[in-house]
Amino acid sequence: MWSQEWDLVFLQGPFQLGLFCDFVILFLQRSHDSFSFYIDEASPVGPEQPETVQNFVSVFGTVAKKLMRKWLATQTMNFTSQLGAGIRYFDLRISTKPRDPDNELYFAHGLFSAKVKEGLEEINAFLADHPKEVVFLDFNHFYGMQKYHHEKLVQMLKDTYGNKMCPAIFAHEVSLQYLWEKEHQVLVFYHSPVALEVPFLWPGQMMPAPWANTTDPEKLIQFLQASITERRKKGSFFISQVVLTPKASTVVKGVASGLRETITERALPAMMQWVRTQKPGESGVNIITADFVELGDFISTVIKLNYALDEGEDDTT
């Protein structure tokens, strides 16, 4: 029989019925930087960027931003397309924008992206059309945000999702059956002390995401395997980031080509081989994230891991 605990998060398209109770989630690459499809070349540089980058843009202007986007955008699909492809976990980074007269909140990764409100509403439209689908929203970086900005974001979540959000409880108590009965469709993870003050925010430590920080596929795979061996602490979810991070020298060599062509596509066969050999379950993978999730058969491969879990449990019954 299927387990009732969320040991894997299932990536599933909107027209595939019968979600497993255990399933594997992708972030858009993680879906990682899920919102980066919307990066705006006309926007200012994000406040988290070092002075060297700020100076580079001040000298070369639009040309510099076009080059930056090639390395900052890790997804080519918008939220709706990612959801349709099967992504159910979103990696979100939020920032204020300097001298913004509307004092809005934006997704940001080096450059600013879409307004947060617009992105949340886009996801909610999908959920309204698919009442048994569940998404994880992981707010893991905040830039230039004061207390009132967090209060604004929390209120935005309330206004958009309302009772669709599942209050924070012990992870092992959450199953799809539980969520369906309660009509919850959204789990919000919030990497800030603010999470301790709001019932529907799950503390960030319940979504650990070890980061290899390497351009070497072999080192990445070694790191991922070691992380799986150590596994997540009991009571939390766990992310395996199948993501390579360019060094400054890498960017210089492939400045006009960008992240996808210079790194991701070349390393894809080795990374996919690792994904295919993984096992689901308490001591295996839980959430797998990647850049450019549409490449190869990444999404379908992760979904198939859930069937392996189900077959393993059938063998023991």
ChimeraX attribute file (.defattr): number of C-alpha atoms within 10 A of each C-alpha:
attribute: neighborCount
match mode: 1-to-1
recipient: residues
	/A:1	11
	/A:2	13
	/A:3	14
	/A:4	16
	/A:5	19
	/A:6	23
	/A:7	28
	/A:8	27
	/A:9	30
	/A:10	29
	/A:11	33
	/A:12	27
	/A:13	20
	/A:14	17
	/A:15	10
	/A:16	8
	/A:17	11
	/A:18	9
	/A:19	18
	/A:20	23
	/A:21	21
	/A:22	23
	/A:23	27
	/A:24	28
	/A:25	27
	/A:26	35
	/A:27	31
	/A:28	35
	/A:29	29
	/A:30	31
	/A:31	31
	/A:32	26
	/A:33	25
	/A:34	32
	/A:35	30
	/A:36	31
	/A:37	20
	/A:38	21
	/A:39	20
	/A:40	17
	/A:41	19
	/A:42	13
	/A:43	14
	/A:44	18
	/A:45	23
	/A:46	22
	/A:47	19
	/A:48	16
	/A:49	12
	/A:50	11
	/A:51	10
	/A:52	9
	/A:53	15
	/A:54	17
	/A:55	11
	/A:56	12
	/A:57	17
	/A:58	14
	/A:59	11
	/A:60	10
	/A:61	15
	/A:62	14
	/A:63	11
	/A:64	15
	/A:65	23
	/A:66	15
	/A:67	16
	/A:68	22
	/A:69	20
	/A:70	18
	/A:71	22
	/A:72	21
	/A:73	26
	/A:74	28
	/A:75	27
	/A:76	19
	/A:77	20
	/A:78	17
	/A:79	25
	/A:80	15
	/A:81	13
	/A:82	25
	/A:83	24
	/A:84	16
	/A:85	20
	/A:86	24
	/A:87	31
	/A:88	29
	/A:89	30
	/A:90	27
	/A:91	23
	/A:92	26
	/A:93	21
	/A:94	23
	/A:95	24
	/A:96	22
	/A:97	23
	/A:98	12
	/A:99	8
	/A:100	9
	/A:101	7
	/A:102	7
	/A:103	11
	/A:104	15
	/A:105	24
	/A:106	23
	/A:107	29
	/A:108	31
	/A:109	25
	/A:110	24
	/A:111	25
	/A:112	26
	/A:113	26
	/A:114	17
	/A:115	17
	/A:116	22
	/A:117	17
	/A:118	11
	/A:119	18
	/A:120	16
	/A:121	16
	/A:122	15
	/A:123	19
	/A:124	19
	/A:125	12
	/A:126	16
	/A:127	20
	/A:128	13
	/A:129	10
	/A:130	14
	/A:131	13
	/A:132	18
	/A:133	24
	/A:134	24
	/A:135	23
	/A:136	20
	/A:137	19
	/A:138	23
	/A:139	18
	/A:140	16
	/A:141	17
	/A:142	20
	/A:143	17
	/A:144	14
	/A:145	13
	/A:146	10
	/A:147	8
	/A:148	9
	/A:149	17
	/A:150	17
	/A:151	12
	/A:152	13
	/A:153	16
	/A:154	18
	/A:155	12
	/A:156	16
	/A:157	19
	/A:158	14
	/A:159	12
	/A:160	18
	/A:161	19
	/A:162	14
	/A:163	15
	/A:164	21
	/A:165	24
	/A:166	22
	/A:167	16
	/A:168	19
	/A:169	13
	/A:170	12
	/A:171	16
	/A:172	14
	/A:173	11
	/A:174	17
	/A:175	18
	/A:176	22
	/A:177	15
	/A:178	15
	/A:179	19
	/A:180	14
	/A:181	9
	/A:182	13
	/A:183	17
	/A:184	22
	/A:185	23
	/A:186	24
	/A:187	21
	/A:188	22
	/A:189	23
	/A:190	26
	/A:191	19
	/A:192	17
	/A:193	10
	/A:194	15
	/A:195	19
	/A:196	14
	/A:197	9
	/A:198	14
	/A:199	13
	/A:200	24
	/A:201	25
	/A:202	26
	/A:203	22
	/A:204	20
	/A:205	15
	/A:206	20
	/A:207	20
	/A:208	14
	/A:209	20
	/A:210	13
	/A:211	17
	/A:212	20
	/A:213	15
	/A:214	15
	/A:215	17
	/A:216	14
	/A:217	20
	/A:218	13
	/A:219	14
	/A:220	22
	/A:221	20
	/A:222	13
	/A:223	20
	/A:224	21
	/A:225	17
	/A:226	11
	/A:227	20
	/A:228	19
	/A:229	12
	/A:230	11
	/A:231	18
	/A:232	21
	/A:233	11
	/A:234	11
	/A:235	13
	/A:236	17
	/A:237	22
	/A:238	24
	/A:239	25
	/A:240	25
	/A:241	26
	/A:242	24
	/A:243	28
	/A:244	22
	/A:245	17
	/A:246	18
	/A:247	11
	/A:248	9
	/A:249	9
	/A:250	15
	/A:251	19
	/A:252	11
	/A:253	11
	/A:254	15
	/A:255	16
	/A:256	15
	/A:257	14
	/A:258	23
	/A:259	25
	/A:260	20
	/A:261	14
	/A:262	18
	/A:263	21
	/A:264	22
	/A:265	15
	/A:266	12
	/A:267	18
	/A:268	19
	/A:269	13
	/A:270	13
	/A:271	21
	/A:272	16
	/A:273	11
	/A:274	15
	/A:275	19
	/A:276	13
	/A:277	8
	/A:278	15
	/A:279	16
	/A:280	24
	/A:281	22
	/A:282	15
	/A:283	13
	/A:284	19
	/A:285	28
	/A:286	27
	/A:287	27
	/A:288	29
	/A:289	30
	/A:290	27
	/A:291	28
	/A:292	27
	/A:293	26
	/A:294	19
	/A:295	13
	/A:296	13
	/A:297	10
	/A:298	20
	/A:299	24
	/A:300	15
	/A:301	14
	/A:302	29
	/A:303	21
	/A:304	16
	/A:305	26
	/A:306	25
	/A:307	16
	/A:308	15
	/A:309	20
	/A:310	18
	/A:311	13
	/A:312	16
	/A:313	14
	/A:314	11
	/A:315	8
	/A:316	7
	/A:317	6
